[in-house]
Amino acid sequence: MSETDCQKVLREIELYLDRELAALRCVEIERHLDECSPCMSRKEFRVSLRALIASKCGCEDVPASLLVRIREELHRAPDAPS
């Protein structure tokens, strides 16, 4: 996999996990994840992190404005090393 492909996938991984991408883009990301173990590891980490946060936070309703701010920060954050 090229670094560019990985960067694109990781930039959209949260949207993918939230099922907020078009079906075709989800298929492309799934193909990439099937072929790229570092990206699959990052995806699995984020899934685990989400589960941990969900289990520790009693809040079910998250304000939309908070979700927007979090996504903006994640988008701006430099990718952490694999």
C-alpha positions as CSV (number, residue, x, y, z in Angstrom):
1,M,0.0,0.0,0.0
2,S,1.2,3.5,-0.7
3,E,1.6,6.0,2.1
4,T,-0.9,8.2,0.3
5,D,-3.6,5.5,0.3
6,C,-3.0,4.9,4.0
7,Q,-3.2,8.6,4.8
8,K,-6.5,8.9,3.0
9,V,-7.9,5.9,4.7
10,L,-6.8,7.0,8.2
11,R,-8.1,10.5,7.6
12,E,-11.6,9.0,6.9
13,I,-11.5,6.1,9.4
14,E,-13.8,7.9,11.9
15,L,-16.3,8.6,9.3
16,Y,-16.1,5.0,8.1
17,L,-16.7,3.7,11.6
18,D,-19.6,6.1,12.0
19,R,-21.1,4.9,8.7
20,E,-21.1,8.4,7.4
21,L,-19.4,7.7,4.0
22,A,-20.9,6.7,0.7
23,A,-21.2,3.0,0.2
24,L,-18.6,3.0,-2.6
25,R,-16.0,4.7,-0.4
26,C,-16.7,2.2,2.4
27,V,-16.0,-0.7,0.0
28,E,-12.7,1.0,-1.0
29,I,-11.7,1.4,2.6
30,E,-12.7,-2.2,3.4
31,R,-10.5,-3.4,0.5
32,H,-7.6,-1.3,1.8
33,L,-8.0,-2.5,5.3
34,D,-8.1,-6.2,4.1
35,E,-4.7,-5.6,2.4
36,C,-3.0,-3.3,4.9
37,S,-2.3,-4.7,8.3
38,P,-1.0,-1.3,9.8
39,C,-4.2,0.4,8.8
40,M,-6.3,-2.5,10.1
41,S,-4.5,-2.3,13.4
42,R,-5.2,1.4,13.6
43,K,-8.9,0.7,12.8
44,E,-9.1,-2.0,15.5
45,F,-7.4,0.3,18.0
46,R,-10.1,3.0,17.3
47,V,-12.9,0.4,17.6
48,S,-11.5,-0.7,21.0
49,L,-11.0,2.8,22.1
50,R,-14.6,3.6,21.2
51,A,-15.8,0.6,23.2
52,L,-13.8,1.6,26.2
53,I,-15.0,5.1,26.1
54,A,-18.6,3.9,25.7
55,S,-18.3,1.6,28.7
56,K,-16.9,4.3,30.9
57,C,-19.1,7.2,29.9
58,G,-22.7,7.1,31.0
59,C,-23.8,9.7,28.5
60,E,-25.8,8.4,25.6
61,D,-26.6,11.7,23.9
62,V,-23.6,13.6,22.7
63,P,-24.3,17.2,21.5
64,A,-23.9,17.5,17.8
65,S,-21.6,20.5,18.3
66,L,-19.2,18.4,20.4
67,L,-19.1,15.7,17.7
68,V,-18.2,18.4,15.2
69,R,-15.4,19.8,17.4
70,I,-14.0,16.4,18.1
71,R,-14.0,15.5,14.4
72,E,-12.3,18.8,13.5
73,E,-9.6,18.1,16.1
74,L,-9.0,14.5,14.9
75,H,-8.8,15.8,11.3
76,R,-6.2,18.4,12.3
77,A,-4.2,16.1,14.5
78,P,-1.0,14.6,13.0
79,D,-1.1,10.9,12.5
80,A,0.5,9.0,15.3
81,P,3.2,6.5,14.3
82,S,1.8,2.9,13.8
